[in-house]
Amino acid sequence: MLPFRRAIIFAVFFITAFILLRRAHSSDTPNPIRRPPPKAATPEHHASSTSNPAHTGTDYRDKPVPAQKAIQDMSEMSLYDKLAYQYPYDVESKFPAYIWQTWKSTPADESFEFRNQEGSWTYHHPGFVHEVITDQVAVHVLRLFYAPIPEILEAYNALPEPVLKADFFRYLILLARGGIYSDIDTYALKSALDWVPETVPQTSIGLIVGIEADPDRPDWKDWYSRRIQFCQWTIQAKPGHPVLRDIVSRITTETLKRKKEGTFVTKEKSVVEFTGPAIWTDTIFDYFNDPRYFDMKRSTGDITYLNFTHMKKSKKVGDVVVLPITSFSPGVQQMDAGDYDDPMAFVKHDFEGSWKPESERHIGEVQ
Ligand SMILES: *[C@@H]1O[C@H](CO)[C@@H](O)[C@H](O)[C@H]1NC(C)=O
């Protein structure tokens, strides 16, 4: 009897071992070859793409990748074209599930001051890759993404102040990888998945911006550099968006010019104009009026601040969604902004964790 029982035990053991081994070698096991970072879809869309086959068409990881991309000689290209070549824009791709922030320290450091703010982004965005990048790490990240365009790295390294580098970095990381950039002193009040109404297809937009200031007063020039000012403390973008391409080439060109001249920031040449909200605002308006991207013949006139003043709901212009002032600047108690509990309030910006000089940062608090 014993040999028979033993035979059965052996048989069960071998069959189990066989099944386990087969499983271990099935395609579910992680590929030892490192995959590229998830260019990933927002979790919501990810979920819908598995349940709804109609969505898989827009998942560009499933699209056949051209076997070869002809290598072009970039040396004759303009900086703008080099960036377009390096980081092409595809409006049909998804907003990558990244959150980028920068600070002197990261949540891994005991001295990290913005735990609640940082945590609010993680809380509202489960499944997103969330990175807080220090200055030291930023240099390496940029070297990785911009090695083929050395003038970008030269410009970044030439910028003499952390505030300038921090401004430049947000445009660079969004251009290369897309996702959300937000200043470290910003609370997420709502998930970015709820920023744009469901009636607006995600495949028709590539950039989401908010309004920093809409000062409807005769002396607005004493307080703000533009009549409508778009904020750059929170931005969501798809990689390669033309507005990012444009602002990166503008800042790079201007920086290399100032490097030659030897002065970067003076009273006349402010941070706001150089890398901050003023140039950000100008670049967005220039995009709205750029015949390369918009059919100007069919439009009824230039797009100006008049198109965005006193907005209560978000507005889509081309592939850009402009959110009302309440969304990224709630609770400022001026310029018609709603409070933190307003349904359109999406982030709360504290103006604390910025490298920007006080005078520039607190300009939003005039009554
Ligand atoms: C912008 O405003 C002008 C009038 O000020 C109007 O003619 C035009 O249609 C508006 N454009 C958009 C996209 O809202």
The ligand as an SDF file (V2000), in Angstrom:
LIG
                    3D

 14 14  0  0  0  0  0  0  0  0999 V2000
  -13.4570   86.6050  -28.4740 C   0  0  0  0  0  0  0  0  0  0  0  0
  -14.1130   87.8330  -28.3230 O   0  0  0  0  0  0  0  0  0  0  0  0
  -14.4430   88.4700  -29.5510 C   0  0  0  0  0  0  0  0  0  0  0  0
  -15.0550   89.8090  -29.2130 C   0  0  0  0  0  0  0  0  0  0  0  0
  -14.3880   90.4310  -28.1890 O   0  0  0  0  0  0  0  0  0  0  0  0
  -15.3780   87.6030  -30.3610 C   0  0  0  0  0  0  0  0  0  0  0  0
  -15.6330   88.1950  -31.6060 O   0  0  0  0  0  0  0  0  0  0  0  0
  -14.7430   86.2220  -30.5610 C   0  0  0  0  0  0  0  0  0  0  0  0
  -15.6630   85.3590  -31.2050 O   0  0  0  0  0  0  0  0  0  0  0  0
  -14.3400   85.6150  -29.2280 C   0  0  0  0  0  0  0  0  0  0  0  0
  -13.6450   84.3740  -29.4790 N   0  0  0  0  0  0  0  0  0  0  0  0
  -13.8020   83.2870  -28.7290 C   0  0  0  0  0  0  0  0  0  0  0  0
  -13.0440   82.0970  -29.1610 C   0  0  0  0  0  0  0  0  0  0  0  0
  -14.5040   83.2680  -27.7430 O   0  0  0  0  0  0  0  0  0  0  0  0
  1  2  1  0
  1 10  1  0
  2  3  1  0
  3  4  1  0
  3  6  1  0
  4  5  1  0
  6  7  1  0
  6  8  1  0
  8  9  1  0
  8 10  1  0
 10 11  1  0
 11 12  1  0
 12 13  1  0
 12 14  2  0
M  END
$$$$
